[in-house]
Amino acid sequence: MTIDNQIEVVLIDDDPHLRQALSQTLDLAGLKILPLGEANGLAGQLPRDWPGVVVSDIRMPGMDGLELLGQLHSQDPELPVLLITGHGDVPLAVQAMRAGAYDFLEKPFASDQLLDSVRRALALRRLVLDNRSLRLALSDRHELSARLVGQSAPMLRLREQIGALAATRADVLILGETGAGKEVVARALHDLSGRRNGPFVAINAGALAESVVESELFGHEPGAFTGAQKRRIGKFEFANGGTLFLDEIESMSLDVQVKLLRLLQERMVERLGGNQQIPLDIRVIAATKEDLRQAADQGRFRADLYYRLNVAPLRIPPLRERGEDVLMLFQHFADEASARHGLPRHELLPAHRALLLRHDWPGNVRELQNAAERFALGLELALDNSAPDTGPGAPVEIISGGLSEQVENFEKTLIAAELARPHGSVRSLAEALGIPRKTLHDKLRKHGLTFGDSNPGSADESD
């Protein structure tokens, strides 16, 4: 049993008459009270960030107030504990104050004295928890930036969405191409949530044989089918208290989809061959590389499951939409690989940058990470059949002309290469290049390039 966060004061005293009188005083002041006759087991019932205070007598049978103080502060040293003392216990109370008690009240004391001390303790507790939340938010933001590297507008938007969704209980549907980092996003949602101390269970539905998928997900009882000799706990049940990440959900059969929909609605699982409904406290994060709405229209995916999952969708932008993030990510992965292999760090040369920015990255971040690993090892940076030798020690072709002319030609080449890709608007093109729209218009004019005529996916140029 865990004490509800609505409780503001836990009052412990073995004297029923005093306990009733103090409870009445606190209750009339509008505080939510939990009166107890003993301290045994209390520490295990208080969550670490419980927003209340504890008021306890010192002299009690079983666990006394000092022992309770030690237990509570071993879990949370900043939890306010107020101790009630008899006249002869004042030296003991002073000892308790040195051990971290918030205050002590010597019997007999006035009701106003108790209320004043409790209210000050509650105000302090709120301040402590607010500061904790702020520190955690700053830490989470830094951790998220380290996991999902990039400063392009699509990545900034994705990190903002993850930060907003992580603290909720909502199931999430992650949409992204192969290699875009769907499991990285799922893990971030789990680690930044209140479930971070619970299990994170990842399963790829597309890698499971049809004959075992139900047993893997839902578990089974002995004798449920041929070969089922003992009970098996399924992935959903194993993830209880945490998060289940279900990748390639589009590959699940329609029969399994029916069971998944029921589980999401009822938060109960029934093992194969069993009759017991097992309650679950889990968050389900599903991921797909397909358009599930289209799959539902074609009868390959249940429409009701699609609508149930699509409440909180997260789209991971493909690498080709992330502009200069490509160079930042490549150098990040190359530096990691160099450190891992004990090799010197290699800087990207202009020829490397041009090659990386021209490439479409069909394998997304996974493909880029593999290319960065090869680069760190001094191997050829070959991204397609026509790619030149651009490893760290490879010669770099120099464009004729002075430095200014070379820079302008290189800039024009990069913009023209990006123009050849489909973009719905000038805004999208500018984001891909990582520059403001006004700067893009100036550069298009300077190099004699036109967005509307050159881009197959163009819309209104003024967008």
Summary of the structure (lengths in Angstrom):
residues: 463
radius of gyration: 30.7
end to end distance: 57.0
largest distance: 96.4
contacts: 1393
relative contact order: 0.07
helix: 48%
strand: 11%
